[in-house]
């Protein structure tokens, strides 16, 4: 019999996954802030060097995304997640150690970012493929909403604390917090008790190609997944450009200190929590498709708002707050619905390859966007780059609105 939505909090395995992700997200957001400020303030990185930092994070994911999806479909997901958590903790611990003896440099930062990026790919693919094993299909939106809601609380707490940790401990030592949270996450994942189906791996190299092709065709052969793939390509390009320059724009062009930015970014956690809490009722009221289109549209509008800031003024603070109150809940609405749709459309045996294919597509354009963002940031300015990136986000919304997705009202039944 189907498990009712209200029983999710009584699902011990879901609670362990929820706790692990909450703790891990908290640390990841702190280190995301700390690594950026380590490069900007501690190592004096240029915009182009910042783009290389993003590329170091994304390149291994892009190069291995498709084959990683095949491996995820061949392996039990929980051990993969535990291994990834422990590996990320060990890599991040090297940063405060070398900083304490004055040996930290950009080369090490690139190396750690590359390694943690690869492990994060495996964690994320396993995580998204694992949730459908713990909850029934009718509970996917609610489960993803709960996971996203607590991630939003983690965002609020991490950004509130992260900016001040960067100032008080210095950026490299704030990374230590993330290393600890990954170990805590691994401990919670380690005690989940849920039997996983383990497919028998093919015993010939041609099997890998066949599996890759099956995952690729699963995405592009389905009109709804193909629509998501196109939007994923554009969103990746937008995020690559914006992510390369936005911290530098706020700290250098506008002149805000890390502590102030941390408090402003923390508001995004509160607004994301609102978006996560409202995702289910909004989707029921307007439909899955319109919620996806609207979420992307308002996310793009919110990013445009940032580019209007001029100096460390009260008006700039208002604009940055407006960005957090618009973009974060809007993109949260999009993310919850698109992840739930992917999980509902695809059978368990194809989840890893489907997720790997979409990850590959998004990362490919994110890499291009990051590279172009670094070049444009130095040649045309950070503000112009932000505007261009926000425009691409709006284009993604338009493409999704012109696709069959706009007519989708509820999650379809899983296909065999």
N, C-alpha and C positions, 0 to 999 in steps of 0.2 A: 504493500500500500504506500502511496506517495507520502513523503514526510512533509507536514505542513510547515509553512514559512515560519510560524511562530516558534517552532521547535529548534530553530538554528542555534539559539543560545543554549539549548540542552544537548547539542551535538558536541561531545567532548573532543572529537578529532578536529572539527571545524574551529572550536575555541583555541586549540593548540596552534593551528595554522594562523588564526587571527592574531594571537599573541605574538607569535614569531615574526609575522610581517610588521606588526605595529612597532615592535622594538627595533627591528632591522631598518624600517623606514625612518625612524627617529634618528638613528645614527647616520644613515646614508645622507640625509638632508644636512646634518651638521658637517659631514665631511665634504659634501658638495660645495657648501659655502666656504669651508676652510681650504679646500684645494684651490678654488678659484682665487681666494685672497692670498694664499701662499704664493701663487704664481704672480699675482698683480703687485702685492705689497712687499712680500718677503724676497722674491726673486726678480722683481721689476720687469715682468714679461711685457712684450709689445703686443699689439692686437694680433699680428700674424703668429707670434709664439702662442698666444691664447688659442688661436684656431688650431694649432698643432696639438695642443692639449686635448681639445675636443676630438680631433681626428684620432689621437692615440687611444681614446676611450671607445671610439666607434669602429675603427678599422678592423680589429680582430672580430668584432661581432658581424661585420659585413662579410668578411672573408669566410667565416665559418658558419654563418647563420643557417644556410640551407642544409648542410651536412649535420649540423647540431640538431636540427629538427628530426632527422632520421635517427640519430643516436637516442634522442629523448623518447622516441616511440619504441625503441628497443630495450630501454632500461627502466627499472622502477624509479619513479620520480623523486620520492622522498630522500633516498640516499644522495642523489645528485644535488639536491638543495642543501643538505647538510655539508657535503664536501665543499660546495661553493662558498658557503658562509665561513667555514674554517679557513679556506684559502684566502678569502678577501681580508679576514682579520690579520693573518700573518703578513700579507703584503703591506697593509696600512700601518702596521706597527713599525715598519722600517723607516717611515717618515719622521716621527718624533725622535727616533734613535739617532739617525744621521743629522738631524737638525741640532740635537743637543751637543754634538761634537763639531759642528760647523762644516759639515760635509754635504749638506743637502744642495742639490742643483736641479736644473730643469731636466737633465737627462734621466735622473732617478724619478722625478715626478712623472715624466712621460712613461717610463717603464712600469711604475706602479699603476698608473692609470690604465695602461694597456692590459696588464694582468687582471686587474679588478674588473675591467670592462668585459673581458672574455668570460670570467667566472659569473658575472652578472647576467650575461646572455644565457648561460645554461640554467642559472637559477630562475630567471624570468620565464623561459620556455617550459621548464618543469613545473613551475608554480601555476601557470595558466592552464597547463594540461592536467594538473593534479586536482584542482578545485572540483571539476565535474565528477570526480570519483568520490568526493566527500558529501556532496549535496545533490538532491534531485534536480532535474532540468527546470521545473517550475519555480525553484528557489534561487536560480542563478543571478537574476537581477538583484534580488534582496541580499544575497550573499556578497556579491561584488559591491553593492552599496555599503554594506557594513564594513567590508575591508577598506574601501575608499574613505569612508567616514572616519575611521580610526587613523588612517594615513593622514587625513587632514588635521586631526588633532596633533599627530606627531609633527606635521609641518608647522603648525602654530608654535608648539613647544620648542622644536628644533631651531626655527628661525629666530624666535625670541631669545633663546639661549645662545645660538650659534654666533651671532654677530658680536655679542659681548664676550664670548669665549675667545674669539679671534683677537679681540682687543686686549683681554686680560691675560690669556695664556700664550698668545701669538698663534697665528694660523696653523703652523705645523703640529703643535701640541693639541689643538682642538680635534685633530684627526684621530687621536687616541680614543676619544669617546666612541667613535664609529667602530673601531676595532673591537672594543668590548661588547658593543651591542650585537655585532655579528656572532660572537661566541654565545651570547644569551639566546639569540634566535636559533642557532644550531641545536642548543639543548632542548628547546621546546619542540622543534621538528623531530628530534630524535626519539621522542616518547609518543608520537602519533602511532596508533595501532589501527591500520586499515590495510586489508589485503589488496594488492595491486595485480591486475592481470599483466603478465610479462610475455609479450609476443616472442616467438622463436625467431632469432635473427637469420636472415638469408646467409647461405654459406658460400656465395660467389660474389665477385665485385659487381657483376651486372645487376645484382639485386639492389645495390645501393642506388645505381642510376634509375632503376625502375621505381624505387621508392621516392626518390627526389622528383621524378616526373609526375608521380601520382599526387604528391603534395602540391606541386606547381599547378597541375590541372584542376585540383580540388578548388583552388582559389580562383583561377581565371575562367574555369568552366561554369561557375555559379554566378548568376547576375548580381546577387547581393554581395557576395564576397569580392567579386571583381570591382564593384563600386567602392567598397571599403579599400581595396588595393590602390585604386587611383587616388583616393583622398589621402591614404597613407603616404604615397609618393610625394604629394604636395606638402603635407604636414611636415614630413621629414625635412624637406628643403627649407621650409619656413623656420622650423626649430633650429636647424643648423646655423642659419644666418643670425637669428635672434640670439641664440645661446652663446655665440662667439663674442658678441659685442655688448650685451645688455648690462653685465656687471661693470664692465669698464665704462660704459656710458653713464651709469648712475654714480659711480665712484669718482671718475675723472672729469667727465664733462659737466655733470651736475654738482659734483663736489661733496657728496654725502659720505659720512663715515660708516664703517661696517656696522657699528652698533645701531645706528639709526635705520640703516637699510634692513637689518635683521628684524627690527620691530615692525617695519612696514611690510616686509615679506611674510611675517607671522600672520598678518591679517588675511593673507591668501589661504592660510590653513583654516581660519574660521569660515571664510566664504566657501571654501571647498567642502567643508563639513555641511554647510547649508545645501550646496549642490548635490552632495551624496545623499543627504536625507530626503531631498525632494525628487531624486531621480526616478524612483518608482511611481509616485503619483503623477509626475509630469509625463512620464512615458505612457501611463494608463490613460491620461487625459488627452494627449495630443498624438500618441503613437510613437513607436520606436524610430521610424524614419524621420519624421519632423523634428523629433528631439535631437537626433544626430545632426541634422542640417542646422538647426537653430543654435545648438551648442557651439559648433565650429564658427558660425557667423559672429556671435557675440565674443568668442575668444579672439577673433581677429580684430574686432572693433576695440576691445580692451588693450590689445598690443599697440594699436595706433595711438592711443591716448598717451602712452609713455613718451613718444617722440615729441610731444608738445612742451615738455619741461624745459625750463631755462634757469640754470643755476640752482644753488641750494636755497631756494625760496619757499615760502609757504605755499605758493601756487604749485610748485613742483611736487611738494609733499602731497597736496590734494590729488594731483594727477597720478602719482604713483599709488596712492591708496585706491583711487578709482580703478586703476588697472587690476589691482588685487581683487577688488570686489566684483569686477566684471569677468575678467579672463578666467580666473581660477574656478569659480562655480560652473561657468559655461563649458570649459573643457572637461571638467569632472563629469558633467552630464553626458557629454559625448563619449568619454572614455568608458564609463560604466555600461552604457548601452552597446557600444561596439564590441567590447570584450564579451559581454553576455551573449550577443548575437553570434559571435564566432564560436563560442562554446556550445551554443544550442544547435547550430547548423551542421556541425561536423562530428562524426562518430569518434569515440575515444581512441581508436587505433590510428587515426589521422591527425589528432590534435597537435602533436609535436611538429609534424611536417607542415601543417597549415600555419601554425604560429611562426615556425621558422621561416617560411616563405614571406609572410607579411613583415616579419622582423627584417629580413634581408632587403626587401624593397624599401622600407622606411629608412634603414640605416644607410643604404646606398645614396639616397638623395640627401640625407642629413650630412653625410661626408662632403658631398658637393656643396651643400649650403654653407657648411662650416668653412670650407676652403674659400668660397666666394665671399663669405662674410668677412674673413680676415683680410682679403685683398681689398674689398670695398671699404672696409673700416679704415684702412690706412690711406687709401687713395681718395675716397669720397666723403669720409667722415662716418662716425658711429651713428648719428641721427638718421642719415640717409639710408644706411643699412637696415636700421630698425623699421623704417617705413616700408622698404621693399619687402622685408620678411613678413610684416603684417599683411601686406597686399597678397602675398602668396597664400596665406591662411584663408583670406576671404575668397580667393579663387577655389580653394579646396571645398569650401562651403557651397559655392555655386555649382561645381561639378557634381557634388553629392545631391544637390537639389534637383539637378536635371536627370538624375539616374532613376532606376526603378525603386531605389531606397525611399524616395519621398512618399510612396504609397504604403509602406510597411507599417502596420498598426500594432502588431504583437509578435513575440518570438515564435518562429515556426517550430514545428516538431522536428526532432533530430532525424537526419537522413541515415539510412542504412549504408 
